[in-house]
Structure formats: C-alpha cells, structure tokens
Amino acid sequence: MTRGTAEPPFRRIGIVGTGLIGGSIALAARRRWPGVEVVGTPSRSGPLPEGMLDRTTADVAELSLTSDLVVLAVPVPVMPGLMRTIAASGSAALVTDVGSTKRGVMRAANEAGLPAFVGGHPMAGGEKPGASEARADLFVGRPWLLIEGSAGPELRERFEQFVRALGAVTHWMDAAAHDRAVAYVSHLPQVVAAALMNAAEAVAATGPHVAGKAFGEMTRLASSPPDLWQGICTENADFVREALQTFLAQLPGAGEDVGAWINDALQRSGQARGRWLARQGGTTGDRGV
Amino acid sequence: MTRGTAEPPFRRIGIVGTGLIGGSIALAARRRWPGVEVVGTPSRSGPLPEGMLDRTTADVAELSLTSDLVVLAVPVPVMPGLMRTIAASGSAALVTDVGSTKRGVMRAANEAGLPAFVGGHPMAGGEKPGASEARADLFVGRPWLLIEGSAGPELRERFEQFVRALGAVTHWMDAAAHDRAVAYVSHLPQVVAAALMNAAEAVAATGPHVAGKAFGEMTRLASSPPDLWQGICTENADFVREALQTFLAQLPGAGEDVGAWINDALQRSGQARGRWLARQGGTTGDRGV
C-alpha cells in the first residue's frame, strides 16, 4: 500500500464501530487517499487516536446519508438493527460489513432491504481489541473475503478496488462456502486451543517449565474473548459441529498404535500443508505459516 | 550469554551427533569459553560450519576418553548402543543427552552402567534440522530440563552451571514427570496439529484463501518429520494416550451447545494460560506465548 494520487473509489466513508478493524480501515483509507473524508461513530473504549477520523457522530442515519461507503465494523448480532436504520434513512451508500460469519449477515441485509450491500470479511486482527491498536497496514497481504449481495456489478467492482487499495487480497465466495471454510480454519482451531490449554491443567505443576514455542503457539487462541466466540460459534454452530466431527475422525482411534498413526498422519499433513502454502502464494510469510 | 573469562565447568567437550542441537551446544560453549576444546562426530548432512569444532572423530570411544563432558545429541533409539560403547571405553566423563523423552534414556544409561550420567532435555529447536542451522544463542532463555542420574552431586552441579552458562533456564524433575508433562505440552499438540491440517482438507478449495495467522500457527507442526515423531510417540505412547483422552474429555460433547461450551471453555483456558505465563516468568516472550 502506498500513498496514491489516484481517484478514491469512495470520497466519503462512514464507519460504524471504531474498534481495531473499523479504526484500521479509517487509517488505511486516509493514508491511501489523504483527501478522503472519514466519519465514524464514537469509540466505546476511550478516546480515538488523533487523526483517525474527520469527525464522529453517534447518529447512524445521518452518517449513512453523508457517506458513499458505510462499513459496519460491529459484532454480528448488532448488525440487523443497524441495517434497518440505514435502509430506513434512504441512504444510497454502498454498505458492507466485516463480520466473521456471513450467512446470517447476508440474510439480515436482505431482510432489511438494503439496496446496495456487499458482505466482507477481512482476515486480519490482533491480540488486543480497540481503536488504540488500529494500524494502517493491518490488511496488507491479508485475505479479504467478499460475498455478493444486492449491490450491482459497478459498485461491487468499486468496492473490490477499495479493498485492494488497502493492501488486501480479495476472494469472492458464497456465504455458505465461507462459513464452512472458516469453521475448519478459524472456529475449530479456537475450540481446539481452548481444549488443549484446559487439558494441560493436568500437568500444571511441571507443564509451564516444559512448554516450548509450539505450546505457546497452539494455545495463543485460548486467551480469546469468551463472549465474542460464543456469538461466532452460536451463529455458525452447524459447520463448527461438522468441522469438529471431521477433526475427531482424524485423531488416532482407541486401539490404534500412536507411533504408527502419527507417522501416517504427518505424511499426509505435511503434503497437505505444502499444497496450502503453495495456493496461498506470496502472502504466507505474513500469516506466520 | 556473554563471553566470559570464568573457569569453564568442562575443558574438553565431546559431542556425539552434530545436528541442530549438538552443533548449537558446540557454538554456544565456544562463544562462552573461547579456550574450551570441542570435539564432535562428523555430520551426516554435509560439511560442518567453519569453527564449530576443533576436530571431528567417528570413534565414540576415543571421543569419550579425551573428553570430560560427552553430550549425546542423537535420536533416542540410537542412545543405548552409544552408552554401552562409552561405558566399555572406561571413560570417566560426565555423560548427558538431549533426548525429548526421558524414561527410556535413564533406563538405558543405567543398564549400560554409565558411572556419571545426567539426563537432559533442552526445550529449543527450529524449523529445520542440521548443523547449518545451529546458533550459539539457541538456548538463551529456554528451559533445559534435568533428570538426576548416576552422576554425583558435584558433577550434577557442574553440569547445571554449564547449561546455565549457555543461557538456559534449568529445572530438575524426575523422568516420569518429565515424560507426562511433555506428552501434554509437546506430543499432544503435535497429534492435534496433524489432525487439524488433515481435517481442513475437507475445505481444500476455499480454505487456503480463508486461513489466517491462527491457522498457520496451529498447523505449523503438521510439517514435522514423520519418522522422528513416530519414535517419540512410540517411546511415550502411554502418556500420549493419557493426554489425548484428557483432551477429548475437554471438547464439547455430542449434544452440547457449542456457543455456550466455548464461552465456558475460554473463561477457564484464559485464566489457565494467564497462570502459566506468570509461572514461566521472563522467558515467555522468547517462547512466543
């Protein structure tokens, strides 16, 4: 991402929810197009970093009417109400979201009657939430998944340009394929990390002295916010359950020789991981894989 | 670790197995005590980095007779034969190992009749094996687990000094406590990483585009060497099986609400991880936790 002089795809950006993701979109857009106007809702977690926004407003209808791009960067359960407010305002803005599950969001946008919606999911984040953690380069080299909604082809393309200009790598997919994939690569790892950490309590006396880098990595997610994950796993319960069953079937059976099992499992997982890395291309280093 | 002028605890160090760990011990000892003599067996994976050793010898009996510390940095299954060779040579050297399981090693040292043995397990490593990856700072801030063997108190203390001087944090424990703890924090994560990667093959079409940093971290171990892990899991099969059962009991049950489950699981795992990090003290950053 570089400072550019090209025409911005959107001149007035409204951000509902100025946390880590919403704040990073504001910073990234302003760095890319210094002339763009960015308006956002006030932060609930303290004052916003200086220069992040041109102004704040708590009035979402007013924000929508004065923006040509509205980004919903709030928890998924809050979105339906906001969508109804925006639809009722008569705003013609392109509306998008950054929710980590997509079937419910697309349904809600449809039910609210939003005339120009594109679903989005930037695969970026950080250990800590909040606008104070926001970074203009948060999306560089990271996937930003896009789901076709009510917006027409011209607006869809314009939005894809916007996201790419923030440095992200775009992929279009349908909502169910998205939710099934994230169940395997994001929600299941979350379940597993919590269970690994809780299992390790059996060796709480010696374990902390014996744990190396791998255990630290495998349990990093065990410190994630419980409420956030309750929402995600409830929303995506069917696919999370499928992923968990698939995972259980991959573990050694009750009578199986674990030595022989792990040799076979690693033969396959090493090859599978190699294929994934190849498909992920140039962005792998950034993603720690 | 700093270059020191203090008297080295051992003046002549013999290293059997000059791979990543053996090579790093050689480099670290020479940096700490430039006057120390380090002899090692030839590398099987190509020429050794310049300056790593004073000389190489393939004759383990000769190496033992000319050393006052012998480090066995070879796979666990190879150790019993080497121990018999060293015992038969009549060497009075302190012998130690760096194997990642300890019950079998301690038994083998005992059966070989080694008069001065201390078991060891440096919790350090790297993505790639081989002497070319060796680093003098590999052990800085990392745990080095020690198991009391036939060596008397004076030699044990001298060896602990040696290990600390390489930058490691020492912990004494018994072989069974060690093997049980590593089953939970090292071997189980290995099993889980392979199964996660293999389960994700169900979404091979979309998964690579959706996978973020967490998936990369959670599957890094899925590319580990199958043969090495077959050896480790066979050696430690009973505790690996126990850890796996404990882990399975921590996962959501068949009829359980995954949303409510993850909220409760993360409440506990977040607290557990906080306690572990506190117990690990100042070395956590280095270990990626």
Boltz contact constraints between the chains, C-beta under 6 A:
constraints:
  - contact:
      token1: [A, 123]
      token2: [B, 212]
      max_distance: 6.0
  - contact:
      token1: [A, 143]
      token2: [B, 209]
      max_distance: 6.0
  - contact:
      token1: [A, 171]
      token2: [B, 209]
      max_distance: 6.0
  - contact:
      token1: [A, 173]
      token2: [B, 206]
      max_distance: 6.0
  - contact:
      token1: [A, 177]
      token2: [B, 206]
      max_distance: 6.0
  - contact:
      token1: [A, 181]
      token2: [B, 203]
      max_distance: 6.0
  - contact:
      token1: [A, 181]
      token2: [B, 206]
      max_distance: 6.0
  - contact:
      token1: [A, 181]
      token2: [B, 207]
      max_distance: 6.0
  - contact:
      token1: [A, 181]
      token2: [B, 210]
      max_distance: 6.0
  - contact:
      token1: [A, 182]
      token2: [B, 210]
      max_distance: 6.0
  - contact:
      token1: [A, 184]
      token2: [B, 200]
      max_distance: 6.0
  - contact:
      token1: [A, 184]
      token2: [B, 203]
      max_distance: 6.0
  - contact:
      token1: [A, 185]
      token2: [B, 200]
      max_distance: 6.0
  - contact:
      token1: [A, 185]
      token2: [B, 207]
      max_distance: 6.0
  - contact:
      token1: [A, 185]
      token2: [B, 210]
      max_distance: 6.0
  - contact:
      token1: [A, 185]
      token2: [B, 211]
      max_distance: 6.0
  - contact:
      token1: [A, 185]
      token2: [B, 215]
      max_distance: 6.0
  - contact:
      token1: [A, 189]
      token2: [B, 214]
      max_distance: 6.0
  - contact:
      token1: [A, 189]
      token2: [B, 215]
      max_distance: 6.0
  - contact:
      token1: [A, 189]
      token2: [B, 218]
      max_distance: 6.0
  - contact:
      token1: [A, 192]
      token2: [B, 192]
      max_distance: 6.0
  - contact:
      token1: [A, 194]
      token2: [B, 265]
      max_distance: 6.0
  - contact:
      token1: [A, 194]
      token2: [B, 266]
      max_distance: 6.0
  - contact:
      token1: [A, 194]
      token2: [B, 269]
      max_distance: 6.0
  - contact:
      token1: [A, 195]
      token2: [B, 247]
      max_distance: 6.0
  - contact:
      token1: [A, 195]
      token2: [B, 250]
      max_distance: 6.0
  - contact:
      token1: [A, 195]
      token2: [B, 251]
      max_distance: 6.0
  - contact:
      token1: [A, 197]
      token2: [B, 269]
      max_distance: 6.0
  - contact:
      token1: [A, 197]
      token2: [B, 272]
      max_distance: 6.0
  - contact:
      token1: [A, 197]
      token2: [B, 273]
      max_distance: 6.0
  - contact:
      token1: [A, 198]
      token2: [B, 250]
      max_distance: 6.0
  - contact:
      token1: [A, 198]
      token2: [B, 268]
      max_distance: 6.0
  - contact:
      token1: [A, 198]
      token2: [B, 269]
      max_distance: 6.0
  - contact:
      token1: [A, 199]
      token2: [B, 246]
      max_distance: 6.0
  - contact:
      token1: [A, 199]
      token2: [B, 247]
      max_distance: 6.0
  - contact:
      token1: [A, 199]
      token2: [B, 250]
      max_distance: 6.0
  - contact:
      token1: [A, 200]
      token2: [B, 184]
      max_distance: 6.0
  - contact:
      token1: [A, 200]
      token2: [B, 185]
      max_distance: 6.0
  - contact:
      token1: [A, 201]
      token2: [B, 272]
      max_distance: 6.0
  - contact:
      token1: [A, 202]
      token2: [B, 246]
      max_distance: 6.0
  - contact:
      token1: [A, 203]
      token2: [B, 181]
      max_distance: 6.0
  - contact:
      token1: [A, 203]
      token2: [B, 184]
      max_distance: 6.0
  - contact:
      token1: [A, 206]
      token2: [B, 173]
      max_distance: 6.0
  - contact:
      token1: [A, 206]
      token2: [B, 177]
      max_distance: 6.0
  - contact:
      token1: [A, 206]
      token2: [B, 181]
      max_distance: 6.0
  - contact:
      token1: [A, 207]
      token2: [B, 181]
      max_distance: 6.0
  - contact:
      token1: [A, 207]
      token2: [B, 185]
      max_distance: 6.0
  - contact:
      token1: [A, 208]
      token2: [B, 276]
      max_distance: 6.0
  - contact:
      token1: [A, 208]
      token2: [B, 279]
      max_distance: 6.0
  - contact:
      token1: [A, 208]
      token2: [B, 280]
      max_distance: 6.0
  - contact:
      token1: [A, 209]
      token2: [B, 143]
      max_distance: 6.0
  - contact:
      token1: [A, 209]
      token2: [B, 171]
      max_distance: 6.0
  - contact:
      token1: [A, 210]
      token2: [B, 181]
      max_distance: 6.0
  - contact:
      token1: [A, 210]
      token2: [B, 182]
      max_distance: 6.0
  - contact:
      token1: [A, 210]
      token2: [B, 185]
      max_distance: 6.0
  - contact:
      token1: [A, 211]
      token2: [B, 185]
      max_distance: 6.0
  - contact:
      token1: [A, 212]
      token2: [B, 123]
      max_distance: 6.0
  - contact:
      token1: [A, 213]
      token2: [B, 287]
      max_distance: 6.0
  - contact:
      token1: [A, 213]
      token2: [B, 288]
      max_distance: 6.0
  - contact:
      token1: [A, 214]
      token2: [B, 189]
      max_distance: 6.0
  - contact:
      token1: [A, 214]
      token2: [B, 221]
      max_distance: 6.0
  - contact:
      token1: [A, 215]
      token2: [B, 185]
      max_distance: 6.0
  - contact:
      token1: [A, 215]
      token2: [B, 189]
      max_distance: 6.0
  - contact:
      token1: [A, 216]
      token2: [B, 287]
      max_distance: 6.0
  - contact:
      token1: [A, 216]
      token2: [B, 288]
      max_distance: 6.0
  - contact:
      token1: [A, 216]
      token2: [B, 289]
      max_distance: 6.0
  - contact:
      token1: [A, 217]
      token2: [B, 217]
      max_distance: 6.0
  - contact:
      token1: [A, 217]
      token2: [B, 288]
      max_distance: 6.0
  - contact:
      token1: [A, 218]
      token2: [B, 189]
      max_distance: 6.0
  - contact:
      token1: [A, 219]
      token2: [B, 273]
      max_distance: 6.0
  - contact:
      token1: [A, 221]
      token2: [B, 214]
      max_distance: 6.0
  - contact:
      token1: [A, 222]
      token2: [B, 269]
      max_distance: 6.0
  - contact:
      token1: [A, 222]
      token2: [B, 273]
      max_distance: 6.0
  - contact:
      token1: [A, 223]
      token2: [B, 270]
      max_distance: 6.0
  - contact:
      token1: [A, 223]
      token2: [B, 273]
      max_distance: 6.0
  - contact:
      token1: [A, 224]
      token2: [B, 266]
      max_distance: 6.0
  - contact:
      token1: [A, 226]
      token2: [B, 263]
      max_distance: 6.0
  - contact:
      token1: [A, 226]
      token2: [B, 266]
      max_distance: 6.0
  - contact:
      token1: [A, 226]
      token2: [B, 267]
      max_distance: 6.0
  - contact:
      token1: [A, 229]
      token2: [B, 262]
      max_distance: 6.0
  - contact:
      token1: [A, 229]
      token2: [B, 266]
      max_distance: 6.0
  - contact:
      token1: [A, 230]
      token2: [B, 259]
      max_distance: 6.0
  - contact:
      token1: [A, 230]
      token2: [B, 262]
      max_distance: 6.0
  - contact:
      token1: [A, 230]
      token2: [B, 263]
      max_distance: 6.0
  - contact:
      token1: [A, 233]
      token2: [B, 258]
      max_distance: 6.0
  - contact:
      token1: [A, 233]
      token2: [B, 259]
      max_distance: 6.0
  - contact:
      token1: [A, 233]
      token2: [B, 262]
      max_distance: 6.0
  - contact:
      token1: [A, 234]
      token2: [B, 259]
      max_distance: 6.0
  - contact:
      token1: [A, 237]
      token2: [B, 258]
      max_distance: 6.0
  - contact:
      token1: [A, 240]
      token2: [B, 258]
      max_distance: 6.0
  - contact:
      token1: [A, 246]
      token2: [B, 199]
      max_distance: 6.0
  - contact:
      token1: [A, 246]
      token2: [B, 202]
      max_distance: 6.0
  - contact:
      token1: [A, 247]
      token2: [B, 195]
      max_distance: 6.0
  - contact:
      token1: [A, 247]
      token2: [B, 199]
      max_distance: 6.0
  - contact:
      token1: [A, 250]
      token2: [B, 195]
      max_distance: 6.0
  - contact:
      token1: [A, 250]
      token2: [B, 198]
      max_distance: 6.0
  - contact:
      token1: [A, 250]
      token2: [B, 199]
      max_distance: 6.0
  - contact:
      token1: [A, 251]
      token2: [B, 195]
      max_distance: 6.0
  - contact:
      token1: [A, 258]
      token2: [B, 233]
      max_distance: 6.0
  - contact:
      token1: [A, 258]
      token2: [B, 237]
      max_distance: 6.0
  - contact:
      token1: [A, 258]
      token2: [B, 240]
      max_distance: 6.0
  - contact:
      token1: [A, 259]
      token2: [B, 230]
      max_distance: 6.0
  - contact:
      token1: [A, 259]
      token2: [B, 233]
      max_distance: 6.0
  - contact:
      token1: [A, 259]
      token2: [B, 234]
      max_distance: 6.0
  - contact:
      token1: [A, 262]
      token2: [B, 229]
      max_distance: 6.0
  - contact:
      token1: [A, 262]
      token2: [B, 230]
      max_distance: 6.0
  - contact:
      token1: [A, 262]
      token2: [B, 233]
      max_distance: 6.0
  - contact:
      token1: [A, 263]
      token2: [B, 226]
      max_distance: 6.0
  - contact:
      token1: [A, 263]
      token2: [B, 230]
      max_distance: 6.0
  - contact:
      token1: [A, 265]
      token2: [B, 194]
      max_distance: 6.0
  - contact:
      token1: [A, 266]
      token2: [B, 194]
      max_distance: 6.0
  - contact:
      token1: [A, 266]
      token2: [B, 224]
      max_distance: 6.0
  - contact:
      token1: [A, 266]
      token2: [B, 226]
      max_distance: 6.0
  - contact:
      token1: [A, 266]
      token2: [B, 229]
      max_distance: 6.0
  - contact:
      token1: [A, 267]
      token2: [B, 226]
      max_distance: 6.0
  - contact:
      token1: [A, 268]
      token2: [B, 198]
      max_distance: 6.0
  - contact:
      token1: [A, 269]
      token2: [B, 194]
      max_distance: 6.0
  - contact:
      token1: [A, 269]
      token2: [B, 197]
      max_distance: 6.0
  - contact:
      token1: [A, 269]
      token2: [B, 198]
      max_distance: 6.0
  - contact:
      token1: [A, 269]
      token2: [B, 222]
      max_distance: 6.0
  - contact:
      token1: [A, 270]
      token2: [B, 223]
      max_distance: 6.0
  - contact:
      token1: [A, 272]
      token2: [B, 197]
      max_distance: 6.0
  - contact:
      token1: [A, 272]
      token2: [B, 201]
      max_distance: 6.0
  - contact:
      token1: [A, 273]
      token2: [B, 197]
      max_distance: 6.0
  - contact:
      token1: [A, 273]
      token2: [B, 219]
      max_distance: 6.0
  - contact:
      token1: [A, 273]
      token2: [B, 222]
      max_distance: 6.0
  - contact:
      token1: [A, 273]
      token2: [B, 223]
      max_distance: 6.0
  - contact:
      token1: [A, 276]
      token2: [B, 208]
      max_distance: 6.0
  - contact:
      token1: [A, 279]
      token2: [B, 208]
      max_distance: 6.0
  - contact:
      token1: [A, 280]
      token2: [B, 208]
      max_distance: 6.0
  - contact:
      token1: [A, 287]
      token2: [B, 213]
      max_distance: 6.0
  - contact:
      token1: [A, 287]
      token2: [B, 216]
      max_distance: 6.0
  - contact:
      token1: [A, 288]
      token2: [B, 213]
      max_distance: 6.0
  - contact:
      token1: [A, 288]
      token2: [B, 216]
      max_distance: 6.0
  - contact:
      token1: [A, 288]
      token2: [B, 217]
      max_distance: 6.0
  - contact:
      token1: [A, 289]
      token2: [B, 216]
      max_distance: 6.0
